[in-house]
Amino acid sequence: MKSRAIVFACLASSLFSAAASAESTTDTTVALAQSLPEASAAELCKAGIATVMDRPAEGIEIGSSGKLVSLNYRGEDGSRWRFMCKIKGDQIVWSSLGGAWRHDESMTYAVKGENLEITGVSPDGANKVRSFALAQLK
């Protein structure tokens, strides 16, 4: 009976530890987002989509924002391109509207003074780095 109690105690301790670790990760993400008031999730997503789609940020419209940001732009042929985006830590994660989240193209951001720098790595390993004035993303 004692050995069952010990096993249970170890199991409970492991579960508590895993839950605390997950909570800690969430707290870190929230703290990071709160420490960057000069760049909102919508602005980060706008810069990210501009980078990955090689478009000017001024032509990208923000539809709605919150935990998920919807964005769109018109192509040269008049077609509308729609995207969803979310921020996870220093990562910008995106998808086309109704599509899967694109984890094969990683994008990170860094706020450097009055500029936002986006670094993207495509599936073939090519790097894209773009810098945006924060005022340009409003």
C-alpha positions, 0 to 999 in steps of 0.5 A, spaced: 500 500 500 505 504 501 508 503 494 502 505 491 502 511 495 509 513 493 507 512 486 501 516 486 505 522 489 510 521 484 505 521 478 501 527 481 508 531 482 510 530 475 503 532 473 503 538 477 510 540 474 508 539 467 501 544 468 506 549 472 511 549 466 505 550 461 502 555 465 509 558 465 510 558 458 503 562 457 505 567 462 512 568 458 508 569 452 503 574 455 509 578 459 512 578 452 506 581 449 505 586 454 512 588 454 511 591 447 506 596 447 508 599 441 507 594 436 500 591 437 498 583 434 495 587 428 501 591 426 505 585 427 501 580 423 500 586 418 508 586 417 509 578 417 504 578 411 507 583 408 514 580 408 511 573 407 507 575 401 512 580 398 507 586 399 507 593 401 504 593 408 500 599 406 496 595 401 494 590 407 488 591 411 486 589 418 479 586 418 479 584 425 484 583 431 484 580 438 488 573 439 486 572 432 487 577 426 484 577 420 488 581 414 487 581 406 489 585 400 487 585 393 492 582 388 494 586 381 488 582 378 483 585 383 482 578 387 482 578 394 487 574 398 485 573 406 489 571 411 489 569 419 494 570 424 496 570 431 502 571 435 506 566 439 512 569 443 516 572 438 513 568 432 508 570 427 504 564 425 499 565 419 494 561 414 490 563 408 483 564 410 480 557 411 487 553 410 492 550 415 497 554 420 503 555 416 508 552 421 513 550 415 515 558 414 517 561 420 517 568 422 520 572 428 519 579 430 524 584 434 522 591 435 528 596 434 527 603 436 521 605 432 522 600 427 519 593 427 524 587 424 521 581 421 525 575 419 522 569 415 525 563 413 521 559 407 521 551 407 527 551 402 531 555 407 531 562 404 531 568 409 527 574 408 528 580 413 524 586 412 524 592 416 518 597 417 517 603 421 512 602 426 508 608 424 507 605 417 503 599 420 498 603 423 
